[in-house]
Amino acid sequence: MRLCSYDMQDTLINTGCEDVDRSRLFIWVFFIVLLATKPFVDLTWNFRLFVVGGVAINFLVIVGLCVFIITGYFYFFQNDNKRIFNKRIIWLFLGLNLFASCIAILFYNRPITDIVDGLVKLFAAYFIYFIGHRFMGNDRDRLRIIGIIWITTMLISVLSVIQYSQGTYNIDISQGVERFSGFYNDPGTPSYNAIISLVFGTLYVEMLRKQKRMVTLIVRIALILTIFVAATTLKITVTKSALLMLIVFLAMWFGLYKRKVYIVFPLIILGSFYIYIKSETIQLRVAPELEFLTAEELSMDQARHIGEGRIAVWERLLIYYSQDYDLFQKLFGSKRSFGAHNQYIAYLMEVGLMGLTFFLIILLRFYRRLIFLFRKYGQPDTYMAIVLLTQFAIVGLAGHPFYYTTLLWYLMILLSVVNVDFSESVRHSKEGIEFANVVVPQSHAM
């Protein structure tokens, strides 16, 4: 027998194992490089390389196109015949987007470049989900992928905090509050990166414990740094949707998963109240919501100011949908989201009632499958997929999380665990076998 080591300190792929599938090796290395570099590529959003046909090309466009081509190629031409959960309904949703896009270009004079850009991002994200089981197929690989996402998003958050300390950064002013945008044009991106680093860092440590590995001092220090940086980032960005994501994470992970409901839930309530009374910026940010909730009589005028006027936008769009859209547009949309600040209304306007219905079915089916797998196998990455999906679903009520390219990739990668066979992992866990090593027969060893 020969031991083929896959420890974190060892080489990414042990070339001594002759039976490594080349296509799997390529897609594995591709995603390692992609996830390690993409958060840093996002920093170049305002850097234009050249212009083609009036369209500005930057690194984001190039990387997005490469991901679309490579993932699409592996899905269509390197198919491993794996049965993919939700595939049919997802393809109905993608097909409807493609149909609505063609109609929008032919009859509604929508710019081809905008339509193509949106389609490339959408298809690439679901292609990642379709082939995700290939690089998330065992505990070793999932641990590496989760670790890379954690460390890269944490490092981006560290850079944001350093930039804030230097005083040279972009700002956004909302409701009289100056908010840190950092390298980006929106405070949402650094705050979401901070939440993602916290989610994946927590998951990484939990998976180490689940796999009976030692949580080293370096990992503990990195997790503490992640918590500090995330708290600092949320303080300087004051992004309400990110704070809501944090509450969902704390409640679902430490309250429900760790079964500390009677401790965590009161702490969340008391902590939120304490932060509110101590922070003037928080008071200014949530003032319209509190005025509406504490009013003696419900007023639509007050309601329209909730969420920086988002409810007023939703009201106008729903009226526009009901009165100005014809029957065809009501069913299939016009491929315009109108800046809805609501993922569900955006899809209603963009791909109509049919598209929104397919999207909701996709979400509900993912929930049902993830809950089933968690109850059966009890794997932490399955439960964290439920947490992240819940965060996206809730934030979607006041934003467009499914339009964020990199964040959507993270979700799709984690959702791909529904296509992974956990039975072997559970068997090894019960036998106390360490996942860091894979036994290879002598006949396959060099």
Residue, then its C-alpha position, 0 to 999 in steps of 0.5 A: m500500500r502506498l500513501c498519497s497525502y493531501d494535507m493542507q501543507d502538501t502539494l495541491i495535487n500529488t502527481g504520484c497518483e497516476d490515475v488522476d483524471r486530467s479534465r478533473l485536474f484542469i477544472w480543479v486548478f482552474f477554480i483554485v486560481l479563479l477563487a484565489t484571484k477573483p476578489f482582487v480582480d474585482l478591485t479593478w472594476n474602474f480600470r478600463l483596458f480598451v474599448v470595442g465597439g463602444v464597450a469598455i473592456n476591463f479585467l472583470v469582463i475578460v474573467g467573466l467571459c473566460v469563466f463562461i466559456i470554460t465552465g460551459y465547455f466542461y458542462f457540455f463537452q466533458n459531461d460526467n453523466k452525474r445527475i444534477f439536482n434542479k437541472r431541468i427547472i434551472w434550464l427552464f429559467l435560463g431558457l426563459n431568460l434567453f427567450a426574453s433577451c431575444i425578444a427584448i433585442l428584436f422588439y424593445n430595442r434593448p442594447i445587445t451589449d447589456i443583454v449579452d453581459g447579463l446572460v454571460k453572468l447568469f449562465a456562468a453562475y449556473f454552470i459553476y453549480f452544474i460542475g461544482h461537484r467535480f471540485m467539491g466531491n470529497d471532504r478534502d477538496r471542499l475544505r480547500i475550496i472553502g478555505i480559499i474563499w475564506i482567506t481571500t475575502m478576509l484579505i480583501s477586508v483587511l485591505s479595506v480596513i487598511q485603506y480606511s485607516q489611511g483616509t484615502y477611499n471612496i465614500d457614499i452618503s446615505q440619509g446624512v451618513e457618510r459611509f465607507s465604500g473603499f475601493y468600490n463605488d458602493p458600501g455594499t461590496p466591502s460589507y458583503n465580503a466581510i460577511i462572506s469571510l465570516v461565514f466561510g471562516t466559521l465553516y472551515v473551522e467547523m469542517l476541521r472539527k467534523q473531520k477530526r483534524m486539529v484546529t491549529l493556532i494559525v487557523r484560530i488567529a485567522l478566524i479571530l482576525t476575520i471577526f475583528v475585520a468583519a466587525t470593523t467593516l460593518k461599522i464603517t460601511v453601515t450597510k443594513s442588508a449586511l447587518l441583516m445577513l449577520i443577524v441571520f448568520l448568528a441566529m441560524w448557526f450559533g442559535l439553531y445549528k449549535r443549539k444555543v437558541y436561549i442564549v444567542f437570540p436574547l444576545i442578538i436582541l440585547g446587542s442590537f439594542y445596545i448598538y442602536i443606543k450607542s451609535e448615532t449613525i445607526q440611529l440615522r440609518v434606521a430612523p424611517e423604519l422606526e418612525f413607521l413602526t412606532a407611528e400611531e397610525l399606519s401611513m403610506d407616506q411614511a412607508r414610502h421612505i422605508g429603505e431609502g425610498r425602496i417601497a416607493v420604487w416597488e409601488r411604482l414598478l408594480i403599478y407599471y407592471s399591472q397597467d403598462y405591461d401587456l399580457f406577453q410582457k407580464l408573462f415573459g418580462s421585458k428584460r429590464s429590472f428598472g433598478a427595483h432594489n428587490q430581487y423578486i420584483a426585478y425578476l418579475m419585470e425582467v422575465g415576467l411571472m413565468g420567470l419569477t415562478f421558476f426562480l421561486i421553485i428553484l429556491l424552494r427545491f434547494y431548501r427542501r433538498l438541503i434540509f433533507l441532506f442535513r437531516k440525513y448526514g448532518q454535514p456542516d457545509t450542507y447546513m451552511a448552504i442553507v444559511l447562505l441561501t437564506q441570507f440571499a433570499i432575505v436580502g433579496l427583499a431589498g436588494h439584488p444579491f443574485y446579480y452580484t457576480t462573485l457573491l453568486w459564485y460563492l453561493m453556487i459553489l456551496l449549493s453544489v453540495v446537493n450533488v455530492d455523495f456524503s455517504e462515504s464521508v459519514r462512514h469515514s467519520k464514524e470509523g474515525i478515519e482521517f480525511a487528510n490521507v487517501v490510501v492508494p493500492q500498490s499497483h497504482a503507486m509509482 
